[in-house]
Structure formats: structure tokens, C-alpha cells
């Protein structure tokens, strides 16, 4: 694995090199802690798959391998410590176990896998943020296009919405409803008004009363449309009413679901009562009602619809992050392969070292003189019965080779 080029900025290179040393010594927890502390620091973007990430990973692997080599260096005992050649031939030396405290190959692979998972999770979260931002920008561009096409005065609309937000009186709601029907001149007009309500209600800083009161306005528009449906009206008015309803159908899911999910249960009940009216009066078809009945699922489906609708701006973002994730996976695989190669090289070096050392050790053992032979054990002397000599008591033991002699007979002297 070739070493990627380091940054030209010496200060940044020092930061990367030092961090690689610290992570090699202290383990992945130190890297995780650094990521949490420096997540908003652009100088540490290399930790999150940014520029020079490959250099950092290779530098970290190099530091870890050097640490292993230092702690695993074998220490040979002097030849004088060898025992005499009174034992079987020498067996091949066993592989040297990792020094205590040094990460093993499996631990290094697990650490790299953990790093990959953390980087992938971070990139997926970042991808979601950028996809959301890209969709929001595309929606805003679409709204701007509608505004230029219709030349509708949205400031006038906002001036009518503010009393509804503040007081929510019948007169304020009626004024807003009449303005919307009066300006429902074409589908783009209806889409612009409905989109403006969606943006006001789903904005991050929108409070509960703003959302609830503007939903009351939408409910009044729906009720008025239902009344118009049963009357004999000019075709143009009926057409405008249908187009306004169609525009509201496109935005009611994010409006209702966002408002419902953002508040506590007691406030949710106020919003849910409106859903009961809409379902009872048949303002929306069953597919929309089902999404409103499951706000979390409905909101997710709406977001998926937006991603599909604005795929031209979403796909480049997704592709860029997919390439980044694939690059990280490739780097992990290269790191694992590099460790395997290094382990194989170490094993070959150990075998070569053993082949050099063993003849020397055997020669030294053979040159050691054997210990002197011990003297033979003494042979025990057999026991011999004692013999008697005249005039001596006790009788002395016979010597080797003496034959036993017959004792002389004693004849009494006659005449004595």
C-alpha cells in the first residue's frame, strides 16, 4: 500500500502525525474522543473522510506496526546458558507472542473496522443533511419560479395571515379564505399559496399557535369548497375550487404530520379533531387519510416523494457520498491486506532467523565437553567361614588358596 502524499501545510501535517501517534498508543477510544471534541473544527476534517483521510489512515497503520515491532523484538539468551547435550535435538522455536499491551493483528483489524463503521455512520448522517438541504433548496427555487410566473403578492397574503396567527377570529379566517379563493386563478397560483402555507407551518421556529391557527384556515377553505361543490356555480369558479383543493392535498401531509409530531399529547388532541372532520366530510381520499393517521410514517413517505421528485439534485449528492463510503471500505481492505503481508514477512524473517541460529546453537552444544565418567561401583566380597590355628584364639581366617588340613589324631602314651 503506497503512502499517500502528506499535506503541504506543515502545521496540519504535524496535527495528523501527532494524532496518529496518540491513537496508536491509546487505542480507538482516543480517536472517538477527538472526533467528538473536534467535529466542528475544519482542521480535523480528515477524521471524517475529508481531505488527507487516506494519509492519516496510513500514518496510523504505520505507527501501530512500528509499536508492535518495538515491543515484539526477540531477546536471545547467551549461548553459555545452554545445558549440556543430554537432551533430544532442538525443536523449532515457537512464534513469539505479542508483547503485553501491544495490539495484535486481530485487534488492529477490529479497530480499523470500528473506525470504518464510525466514519460510515457519520457520512450517512451528513448525507441525509445534505440531501435535505438540496431538496429544500430545490423547493425554494420552485417557489421562486411560481412567484415570478404568477406575480402574486405574497406580502399581502402574509398581512392577512398575521391576524389569524395572533387572534384566530372568524373575521380574520374569513378574510384569508376569501383572498385565497379570489387568487386561485390557475394551478400555479394555487400551488404557490398552498406551498407558502406549508413553508410557514413546517418552519423550524414555528410555534404551536401559528401552526394550529393556519390549519384552521385550511379547514375553513376545505369547508367552503364542500359548500361550493353542492351549488350551481360558473364552471370557472368550480374549476378554481378544484385546483385549490388539489394544491392543498399535496401539502396537507407535511403540514398536519409536522404539527402533530412537534407537540405534547394534549395539544395533539386539538389537531386530531380536525382530522376527524376531514375524514367524516370526505375532503381527502383514503391514501391521504391513512398517512395523516400515522404521522411519522406519513411524513417519511412525503420526504421520500420529495426525494423522488427532485432526484436531479439528490442523486449527485448520494453518488458523492457513496463514492466516499466505498473509498473508506477500499482503504480498510488495503489496510487489512497490508497487515497480512507484514505478518507474512515477519514469519518469513523469523524462519530465516531460526535457520541461521539453529546450526550455531547445535554446534555450540556439540562443542561442550561431556562430563567425566564416574568410577565403577565396588564389587562386594563374599563371606568366608573362619579357620582355627594352634595356640590362637580366636581362630584366624584362612587365606585364599589354603586347603583345609586333617587334624592329627591324639594317641595316649603307654606306660604313663
C-alpha positions as CSV (number, residue, x, y, z in Angstrom):
1,X,0.0,0.0,0.0
2,X,1.6,3.2,-1.2
3,X,1.8,6.1,1.3
4,X,-0.5,8.9,0.2
5,X,1.0,12.4,0.0
6,X,1.0,14.4,3.2
7,X,-0.5,17.9,3.3
8,X,1.7,20.8,2.2
9,X,0.7,22.7,5.4
10,X,3.4,21.7,7.9
11,X,1.1,22.6,10.8
12,X,-1.7,20.3,9.5
13,X,0.8,17.5,8.9
14,X,2.1,17.8,12.5
15,X,-1.5,17.6,13.7
16,X,-2.2,14.4,11.7
17,X,1.1,12.8,12.6
18,X,0.7,13.5,16.3
19,X,-2.8,12.3,16.4
20,X,-1.8,9.1,14.6
21,X,0.9,8.5,17.3
22,X,-1.6,9.1,20.2
23,X,-4.3,6.9,18.6
24,X,-1.7,4.1,18.1
25,X,-0.7,4.3,21.7
26,X,-4.0,4.8,23.4
27,X,-6.4,3.0,21.1
28,X,-9.7,3.8,19.2
29,X,-11.3,5.5,22.2
30,X,-8.8,8.3,22.0
31,X,-9.8,8.8,18.3
32,X,-13.5,8.7,19.2
33,X,-13.0,11.3,21.9
34,X,-11.1,13.5,19.4
35,X,-13.9,13.2,16.9
36,X,-16.5,14.3,19.4
37,X,-14.5,17.3,20.5
38,X,-13.3,18.4,17.1
39,X,-16.4,17.6,15.0
40,X,-16.9,21.3,14.2
41,X,-13.2,22.1,13.6
42,X,-12.4,22.1,9.9
43,X,-8.7,21.3,10.7
44,X,-9.8,17.8,11.8
45,X,-12.0,17.1,8.7
46,X,-9.5,14.3,7.8
47,X,-11.1,12.3,10.7
48,X,-14.4,12.4,9.0
49,X,-13.4,11.2,5.5
50,X,-12.2,14.6,4.3
51,X,-9.0,15.6,2.6
52,X,-5.9,13.7,3.8
53,X,-8.0,11.0,5.4
54,X,-6.0,8.4,3.5
55,X,-2.8,9.8,4.7
56,X,-4.0,9.7,8.3
57,X,-5.1,6.1,8.0
58,X,-1.8,5.0,6.5
59,X,0.2,7.0,9.1
60,X,-1.9,5.4,11.9
61,X,-1.2,1.9,10.5
62,X,2.5,2.7,10.2
63,X,2.6,3.9,13.8
64,X,0.8,0.8,15.1
65,X,3.1,-1.5,13.2
66,X,6.2,0.2,14.5
67,X,4.8,-0.1,18.0
68,X,4.3,-3.8,17.5
69,X,7.8,-4.3,16.1
70,X,9.4,-2.4,19.0
71,X,7.5,-4.4,21.7
72,X,7.9,-7.8,19.9
73,X,11.7,-7.7,19.2
74,X,13.1,-11.1,20.4
75,X,15.8,-11.2,23.0
76,X,18.2,-14.2,22.6
77,X,19.9,-15.6,25.7
78,X,23.7,-16.1,25.6
79,X,25.0,-19.5,24.5
80,X,26.6,-20.2,27.9
81,X,23.1,-20.6,29.3
82,X,22.5,-23.7,27.2
83,X,22.5,-27.1,29.0
84,X,24.8,-30.0,28.1
85,X,23.9,-32.1,25.2
86,X,22.0,-34.6,27.2
87,X,18.5,-33.9,25.8
88,X,16.7,-34.6,22.4
89,X,17.5,-32.4,19.4
90,X,16.4,-28.8,19.5
91,X,12.8,-28.2,18.3
92,X,11.9,-25.2,16.1
93,X,11.3,-22.1,18.2
94,X,7.6,-21.2,18.7
95,X,6.3,-17.9,17.3
96,X,6.9,-15.0,19.6
97,X,3.6,-14.0,21.2
98,X,2.6,-10.3,21.1
99,X,4.1,-8.3,23.9
100,X,1.7,-7.4,26.7
101,X,-0.1,-4.1,25.9
102,X,0.7,-4.2,22.1
103,X,-2.3,-4.6,19.8
104,X,-2.5,-7.9,17.9
105,X,-3.3,-8.2,14.2
106,X,-6.9,-9.1,15.0
107,X,-7.2,-6.1,17.4
108,X,-5.8,-3.8,14.7
109,X,-8.3,-5.1,12.2
110,X,-11.2,-4.7,14.7
111,X,-10.1,-1.2,15.3
112,X,-10.0,-0.4,11.6
113,X,-13.4,-2.0,11.3
114,X,-14.7,0.1,14.1
115,X,-13.3,3.2,12.5
116,X,-14.9,2.3,9.2
117,X,-18.3,1.9,10.9
118,X,-18.0,5.2,12.7
119,X,-16.9,7.0,9.5
120,X,-19.8,5.4,7.6
121,X,-22.4,6.4,10.2
122,X,-21.1,9.9,10.2
123,X,-21.1,10.1,6.4
124,X,-24.7,8.7,6.2
125,X,-25.9,11.3,8.7
126,X,-24.1,14.0,6.7
127,X,-25.6,12.7,3.5
128,X,-29.1,12.9,5.0
129,X,-28.4,16.5,6.0
130,X,-27.1,17.4,2.5
131,X,-30.0,15.6,0.8
132,X,-32.5,17.5,2.9
133,X,-30.7,20.8,2.2
134,X,-30.6,20.0,-1.5
135,X,-34.3,19.2,-1.6
136,X,-35.2,22.4,0.4
137,X,-33.2,24.5,-2.0
138,X,-34.9,22.9,-5.0
139,X,-38.3,23.5,-3.3
140,X,-37.4,27.2,-2.7
141,X,-36.3,27.5,-6.3
142,X,-39.6,26.1,-7.4
143,X,-41.5,28.6,-5.2
144,X,-39.4,31.4,-6.7
145,X,-40.3,30.2,-10.2
146,X,-44.0,30.2,-9.3
147,X,-43.7,33.7,-7.8
148,X,-42.2,35.0,-11.0
149,X,-44.8,33.3,-13.1
150,X,-47.8,34.4,-11.2
151,X,-46.7,37.8,-9.9
152,X,-48.8,37.1,-6.8
153,X,-48.2,39.5,-3.9
154,X,-47.2,37.2,-1.0
155,X,-46.6,40.1,1.3
156,X,-50.3,40.9,1.0
157,X,-51.0,37.2,1.9
158,X,-48.8,37.4,4.9
159,X,-50.5,40.5,6.1
160,X,-53.8,38.6,6.1
161,X,-52.2,35.6,7.8
162,X,-50.8,37.5,10.7
163,X,-54.2,38.4,12.4
164,X,-55.1,34.7,12.0
165,X,-51.9,33.7,13.8
166,X,-52.4,36.3,16.5
167,X,-56.1,36.2,17.3
168,X,-57.7,33.5,15.1
169,X,-61.0,35.3,14.9
170,X,-63.8,34.3,12.4
171,X,-63.3,37.5,10.6
172,X,-59.6,37.0,10.2
173,X,-60.0,33.5,8.9
174,X,-62.8,34.6,6.6
175,X,-60.6,37.3,5.1
176,X,-57.8,34.9,4.5
177,X,-60.1,32.3,2.9
178,X,-61.7,34.9,0.6
179,X,-58.2,36.1,-0.6
180,X,-57.2,32.6,-1.4
181,X,-60.3,31.8,-3.5
182,X,-60.0,35.2,-5.2
183,X,-56.4,34.5,-6.3
184,X,-56.9,30.8,-7.3
185,X,-56.7,31.8,-10.9
186,X,-54.6,28.9,-12.1
187,X,-52.8,25.8,-10.8
188,X,-49.5,27.7,-10.4
189,X,-51.4,30.3,-8.3
190,X,-52.9,27.6,-6.1
191,X,-49.6,25.8,-5.8
192,X,-47.9,28.9,-4.7
193,X,-50.5,29.7,-2.0
194,X,-50.5,26.1,-0.7
195,X,-46.7,26.0,-0.7
196,X,-46.5,29.2,1.2
197,X,-48.7,27.8,3.9
198,X,-46.6,24.7,4.1
199,X,-43.4,26.7,4.5
200,X,-44.9,28.8,7.2
201,X,-46.3,25.9,9.2
202,X,-43.3,23.5,8.8
203,X,-40.6,26.1,9.6
204,X,-38.4,25.1,12.4
205,X,-39.2,28.1,14.5
206,X,-43.0,27.9,14.1
207,X,-44.8,27.8,17.4
208,X,-47.9,25.7,18.1
209,X,-50.5,28.5,17.8
210,X,-49.2,29.6,14.4
211,X,-49.5,26.0,13.2
212,X,-52.9,25.4,14.7
213,X,-54.5,28.6,13.6
214,X,-53.2,28.3,10.0
215,X,-54.6,24.7,9.9
216,X,-57.9,26.3,11.0
217,X,-57.7,28.5,7.9
218,X,-57.1,25.4,5.7
219,X,-60.1,23.7,7.3
220,X,-62.3,26.7,6.5
221,X,-61.1,26.6,2.9
222,X,-62.0,22.9,2.7
223,X,-65.4,23.6,4.2
224,X,-66.1,26.4,1.7
225,X,-65.0,24.1,-1.1
226,X,-67.5,21.5,0.1
227,X,-70.3,24.1,0.1
228,X,-69.4,25.2,-3.4
229,X,-69.5,21.6,-4.6
230,X,-73.2,21.5,-3.9
231,X,-74.1,24.8,-5.5
232,X,-74.8,25.7,-9.1
233,X,-71.7,27.9,-9.9
234,X,-70.0,29.0,-13.0
235,X,-67.6,26.5,-14.4
236,X,-64.6,28.8,-13.8
237,X,-65.3,29.1,-10.1
238,X,-65.8,25.3,-9.8
239,X,-62.5,24.8,-11.7
240,X,-60.6,27.2,-9.4
241,X,-62.0,25.4,-6.3
242,X,-60.9,22.0,-7.6
243,X,-57.4,23.3,-8.4
244,X,-57.1,24.9,-4.9
245,X,-58.2,21.6,-3.3
246,X,-55.7,19.7,-5.4
247,X,-52.9,22.1,-4.3
248,X,-53.8,21.6,-0.6
249,X,-53.9,17.8,-1.0
250,X,-50.2,18.0,-1.9
251,X,-49.2,19.8,1.2
252,X,-51.6,18.7,3.9
253,X,-49.4,15.6,4.9
254,X,-46.3,17.6,5.9
255,X,-48.5,20.3,7.4
256,X,-50.5,18.0,9.6
257,X,-47.8,15.5,10.5
258,X,-45.2,18.1,11.4
259,X,-47.6,19.9,13.6
260,X,-48.8,16.7,15.3
261,X,-45.4,15.3,16.0
262,X,-44.0,18.6,17.4
263,X,-46.3,18.9,20.4
264,X,-47.4,17.1,23.6
265,X,-50.4,14.8,23.7
266,X,-52.9,17.4,25.0
267,X,-52.1,19.6,22.0
268,X,-52.1,16.7,19.6
269,X,-55.8,16.1,20.5
270,X,-56.7,19.6,19.2
271,X,-55.1,18.8,15.8
272,X,-56.6,15.3,15.7
273,X,-60.1,16.6,16.0
274,X,-59.6,18.3,12.6
275,X,-58.5,15.0,11.1
276,X,-61.8,13.5,12.3
277,X,-63.7,16.3,10.5
278,X,-61.7,15.8,7.3
279,X,-62.3,12.1,7.3
280,X,-66.0,12.5,8.0
281,X,-66.6,15.1,5.3
282,X,-64.5,13.3,2.7
283,X,-62.2,16.2,1.9
284,X,-59.3,13.8,1.1
285,X,-59.0,10.3,-0.4
286,X,-58.2,7.3,1.7
287,X,-54.5,7.2,0.9
288,X,-54.0,10.7,2.3
289,X,-56.2,10.0,5.4
290,X,-54.0,6.9,6.1
291,X,-50.9,9.0,6.0
292,X,-52.4,11.5,8.4
293,X,-53.5,8.8,10.8
294,X,-49.8,7.6,11.1
295,X,-47.9,10.9,11.2
296,X,-44.4,9.6,11.5
297,X,-44.9,7.2,8.6
298,X,-46.8,9.8,6.6
299,X,-44.0,12.3,7.0
300,X,-41.4,9.7,5.9
301,X,-43.4,8.9,2.8
302,X,-43.7,12.6,2.0
303,X,-40.0,13.1,2.3
304,X,-39.4,10.0,0.0
305,X,-41.8,11.6,-2.5
306,X,-39.8,14.8,-2.5
307,X,-36.5,12.9,-3.0
308,X,-38.0,11.2,-6.0
309,X,-39.5,14.4,-7.3
310,X,-36.2,16.3,-7.1
311,X,-34.0,13.3,-8.0
312,X,-31.9,15.5,-10.3
313,X,-30.4,17.3,-7.3
314,X,-30.5,14.4,-4.9
315,X,-28.6,11.8,-7.0
316,X,-25.3,13.8,-7.3
317,X,-25.2,14.1,-3.5
318,X,-26.0,10.5,-2.9
319,X,-23.4,9.4,-5.5
320,X,-20.7,11.6,-4.0
321,X,-21.3,10.1,-0.5
322,X,-21.5,6.6,-2.0
323,X,-18.1,7.1,-3.5
324,X,-16.7,8.3,-0.2
325,X,-18.0,5.3,1.6
326,X,-16.6,3.0,-1.0
327,X,-13.2,4.7,-0.7
328,X,-13.3,4.1,3.0
329,X,-14.1,0.4,2.6
330,X,-11.3,0.1,0.0
331,X,-8.9,1.7,2.4
332,X,-9.9,-0.7,5.1
333,X,-9.4,-3.7,2.8
334,X,-6.0,-2.4,1.8
335,X,-5.1,-1.9,5.4
336,X,-6.1,-5.5,6.3
337,X,-4.2,-6.8,3.3
338,X,-1.2,-4.7,4.3
339,X,-1.3,-6.2,7.9
340,X,-1.5,-9.7,6.4
341,X,1.6,-9.0,4.2
342,X,3.5,-7.6,7.1
343,X,2.6,-10.6,9.3
344,X,3.8,-13.0,6.5
345,X,7.0,-11.0,6.1
346,X,7.6,-11.3,9.9
347,X,7.0,-15.0,9.8
348,X,9.5,-15.4,7.0
349,X,12.1,-13.3,8.8
350,X,11.6,-15.4,11.9
351,X,12.0,-18.6,9.9
352,X,15.2,-17.3,8.3
353,X,16.5,-16.2,11.7
354,X,15.8,-19.6,13.1
355,X,17.6,-21.3,10.2
356,X,20.6,-19.2,10.9
357,X,20.5,-19.6,14.7
358,X,19.9,-23.3,15.0
359,X,23.2,-24.6,13.4
360,X,25.1,-22.2,15.6
361,X,23.3,-23.4,18.7
362,X,23.8,-27.0,17.8
363,X,27.5,-26.5,17.1
364,X,27.9,-24.8,20.4
365,X,26.1,-27.6,22.2
366,X,28.2,-30.3,20.4
367,X,31.4,-28.4,21.4
368,X,30.6,-28.6,25.0
369,X,32.7,-31.4,26.5
370,X,30.8,-34.2,28.1
371,X,31.1,-34.7,31.9
372,X,33.8,-37.2,33.2
373,X,32.7,-40.8,33.6
374,X,32.1,-41.8,37.2
375,X,34.3,-44.6,38.8
376,X,32.8,-48.1,38.8
377,X,30.8,-49.2,41.8
378,X,32.9,-51.5,44.2
379,X,32.2,-55.3,44.0
380,X,31.0,-56.8,47.3
381,X,33.5,-59.5,48.9
382,X,31.8,-62.9,49.6
383,X,31.8,-64.1,53.3
384,X,34.3,-66.9,54.2
385,X,33.9,-69.1,57.3
386,X,36.7,-68.7,59.9
387,X,39.6,-71.3,60.4
388,X,41.5,-72.2,63.6
389,X,45.3,-72.1,64.1
390,X,47.0,-73.9,67.1
391,X,47.6,-71.8,70.1
392,X,45.4,-69.0,68.9
393,X,42.1,-67.9,69.9
394,X,40.0,-66.9,68.3
395,X,40.9,-68.7,65.1
396,X,42.2,-66.6,62.3
397,X,40.6,-66.5,58.9
398,X,42.2,-68.7,56.3
399,X,44.0,-67.1,53.4
400,X,43.0,-67.6,49.8
401,X,44.4,-70.9,48.4
402,X,44.9,-72.7,51.7
403,X,43.5,-76.2,51.8
404,X,41.9,-77.5,54.9
405,X,44.2,-80.0,56.8
406,X,43.1,-83.1,58.6
407,X,43.6,-82.7,62.3
408,X,46.3,-85.1,63.9
409,X,44.9,-87.9,66.0
410,X,45.9,-88.0,69.7
411,X,47.1,-91.4,70.9
412,X,47.6,-91.8,74.6
413,X,51.2,-92.7,75.7
414,X,51.5,-96.1,77.2
415,X,53.1,-96.7,80.5
416,X,52.4,-93.2,81.6
